[in-house]
Amino acid sequence: MSARLLLLGGTTEALRLARRLGPDTVYSLAGLGRVPDDLACRVRVGGFGGAEGLAAFIAEEDIELLLDLTHPYAAQISHNAARAAETAGVPCWALRRPGWQPGAGDDWREVDGWDELTRALTPFQRPFFTSGREPLAHLHEIPEHQHWTVRCLQAEPAPPRAEIIGARGPFSLDEERALFARIRCDVLVSKNSGSASTEPKLQVARERGLPVLLLRRPQLPAVTRQFEELDALYEALSL
């Protein structure tokens, strides 16, 4: 792994990989959540200024390989990464984590975007949002018959008929069971991230017979190489 790498992170897998890489790697984070301070590689926080800014950074830093290990729903970043790599003339490898698949007893319903989601939520009274910060921009729209619980990285004051929980996973099965019981939710809202660290909430929803509204995954760009498992990507780096 003598090549200079730029690792676009923000996921559990990205941090795991960053811990195995040395000073020739730049680990890039958007700045949300905790920034690790115990890595051998260089950590960069903040945006690049779109695909053009990212391509310029790749050239300035003599980056030889771009690694996209961003969240499956960070579509804009992934598109910028693919364009920047093409512009800079370097390969782009991506980890494309498989989505969750429903099992026996699951009631999963896919929705496209916020408008469709809110329509699907109409019959429910106590939705539990685990889909990021987007619900925070709509707290003023909470229907009179609903109480929202929103879990995201950072807590903030909540209006009436809402609770905002600031917490970072992974969450154990027992923790999720206790939370579901306390907030008395009747529907779970999630992104289909495919992460094992956030999967226990789906098991609790199954145990309680709750429907799950899943925001459909965005389309991601084609890249030079695509991997479904981190170990496979790491092995390819080591060759």
Secondary structure, 3 states (H helix, E strand, C coil): CCCCEEEECCCHHHHHHHCCCCCCEEEEECCCCCCCCCCCCEEEECCCCHHHHHHHHHHHCCCCEEEECCCCCCHHHHHHHHHHHHHHCCCEEEECCCCCCCCCCCCEEEECHHHHHHHHCCCCCCEEEECCCHHHHHHHHCCCCCCEEEEECCCCCCCCCEEEEECCCCCCHHHHHHHHHHHCCCEEEEECCCCHHHCHHHHHHHHHCCCEEEECCCCCCCCCEEECCHHHHHHHHHC
